[in-house]
Amino acid sequence: FLVHGEWTVRGTLGYGLPIIHIYGLGMLGVIYLGGRFKERHVLFFTVSVLIMTLVELAGSYLEEALLGYFSWNYGYLPFDFQGRICLPVSLAWGGMSFLIAFYLHPWAVRLIGRVPKGFLSFSSVVMTGYVVFGILRKYFLQF
């Protein structure tokens, strides 16, 4: 919205929710793989940059294989590789990963701990179905 002045459908999922699967997949990798390095901040940052950059690179190749194009192009930024990844964005991923892993994720875990288990299970199934539907719609059903 800030860039284009109107709401745009980005990533896999439209239909009103701001969910982009590649970001979620990358952050899961950061939380679970990079989490073992949280005590060593520089190493955590470096691992986060690598995880997020590799997920973005792999995602661009997968999207291109399935759709014939990939949804972003960093070719106008310095130190890019085929427009798929670039150093400034990779460093930004590291910074955002740091903020999410050290601040947002612990807060979210505490908040989720307050949600009744039945509702949490139900909403997890609904959201998983929503994400799977969005992925199928974008990559396989083409509607």
Rosetta blueprint (number, residue, H / E / L):
1 F L
2 L L
3 V L
4 H L
5 G L
6 E L
7 W L
8 T L
9 V L
10 R L
11 G L
12 T L
13 L L
14 G L
15 Y L
16 G L
17 L L
18 P L
19 I L
20 I L
21 H H
22 I H
23 Y H
24 G H
25 L H
26 G H
27 M H
28 L H
29 G H
30 V H
31 I H
32 Y H
33 L H
34 G H
35 G H
36 R H
37 F H
38 K L
39 E L
40 R L
41 H H
42 V H
43 L H
44 F H
45 F H
46 T H
47 V H
48 S H
49 V H
50 L H
51 I H
52 M H
53 T H
54 L H
55 V H
56 E H
57 L H
58 A H
59 G H
60 S H
61 Y H
62 L H
63 E H
64 E H
65 A H
66 L H
67 L H
68 G L
69 Y L
70 F L
71 S L
72 W L
73 N L
74 Y L
75 G L
76 Y L
77 L L
78 P L
79 F L
80 D E
81 F E
82 Q L
83 G L
84 R L
85 I E
86 C E
87 L H
88 P H
89 V H
90 S H
91 L H
92 A H
93 W H
94 G H
95 G H
96 M H
97 S H
98 F H
99 L H
100 I H
101 A H
102 F H
103 Y H
104 L H
105 H H
106 P H
107 W H
108 A H
109 V H
110 R H
111 L H
112 I H
113 G H
114 R L
115 V L
116 P L
117 K H
118 G H
119 F H
120 L H
121 S H
122 F H
123 S H
124 S H
125 V H
126 V H
127 M H
128 T H
129 G H
130 Y H
131 V H
132 V H
133 F H
134 G H
135 I H
136 L H
137 R H
138 K H
139 Y H
140 F H
141 L H
142 Q L
143 F L
